Amino acid sequence: MNAPDPHVPEAPVAETDPFAPSTSALRGFAALGLVLLVVAYGAFIIIVLHQAYSGDGASGPLLDVAEWAMGLSAIVGLSALCLPGDVVSYAARRGAVRLQYALAFAGPVLAAVDFA
């Protein structure tokens, strides 16, 4: 049985998987995520205003967490979009885009479940 050579670097996922998006496609998804973040922030504002006018007018503890999630989504998305390929590996960029979308959608969801 042959053990893998630790000195041979592994091939990037984009080269081994024919269905994996290229780096430029990941940058496009990151840019699209920033546009969708604006839509998510609009939904967040609508949810918070609806809760403020229909409830007791006080926001709950998850409101700050929701705002932080959307702010971090913007930072992660900009880093996935703008950092060069020498600094960020393909796997890290792909993970950053996934994290960007998860944080962007977590903002309105956290604001919606905040019934304090």
N, C-alpha and C positions, 0 to 999 in steps of 0.2 A: 504494500500500500504506500502510495506516494503522499508525502505531506506537502502542503503548499509552501512555496518559497516566500519567506517573509520580505525579501528584498525586491520582489516584483510587485509594482503597484497594480491595484485592481483597475479594470477599465471603468470609465464613468457609465452611469446608468443610461445616459442618452445614446451611447455607442452600442450597448448590449441589447437594449430594448427598442425595437423599431417603432413602438407606439408611444414612447416617451416624448413629451414636447421638447423642443430645442430651447436653448437659453434665451433666444430672442422671443420665443413664444411665452416663456415664463415672464419675461419683462413685460410683454403685452398683457398677460393676466394680472400682473402687479399694477399696471396702469389702469386696467379695467376695475380692479379692486378699489383703487382710490376714487374712481367715479361712483362706484356702488357705495362707498363709504359716505358720500354726500347724501345719497338716498337713504341710507340707514340712519344718518344723523337727523334727517327730516322726519323720519318715522319716530325716532327717539323724542324729538321735540313735540310731535303730535301726541304721543303717548303720555308724556310728562304733563303737558298742558291739560289733557283730558282728565288725568288723575287729580290735578290740582283743582280744577273747577267742579268736578263731580264728587270729590271726596271732602276731606277736612282741610285741604289746602297745604298740608305738610308733606314733604317728600320723605321717603323711607331711606333706610341705610344702603340699599343697593343702587341708588341713583349715582353716588360717587363712583362706585365700582363700574357701572355702565359707562360713565364718562371716561374713566381711565382706560377701559377696554377699547373704546373707539379711538382714543388718542394714541394708544400703543399700536393699534392697527395702522394708523397713518405712518408712524415711525417705521414699523416693520415693512410696510409696503414701499415706502421711499427707499429703504435700504436694499430691498430686493430689486427695485427698479434701477437705482443709480450706482450701486457699488460695482466696480469692474470684476471681471471673471477671475483675475489673479488673486483677488482678496476673498471672494466668496466661492465656495465649491458649488457644483451643480445641485448636490443633495441639500445643502444648506439653503440655497435659493428656492428650491422646490418646497422645502419645509417652511420657509419664511412666507411664501405665497399662501400656503395652506393656513398658517397661523394668522395671516392678515385677514383672510375671509372669515375664519372662526371668530376672531375678535370683533370684526365689524358686525357680524350678525348677533354676537353676544350682547352688544349694547342695547338694542331695542328689546331683546328678550328679557334681559335683566331688569330693564325699566318696566316692562309689562307685568312681571311677577312681583314687583315691589309694592306690596299693599300695606305698608305700615301706617 
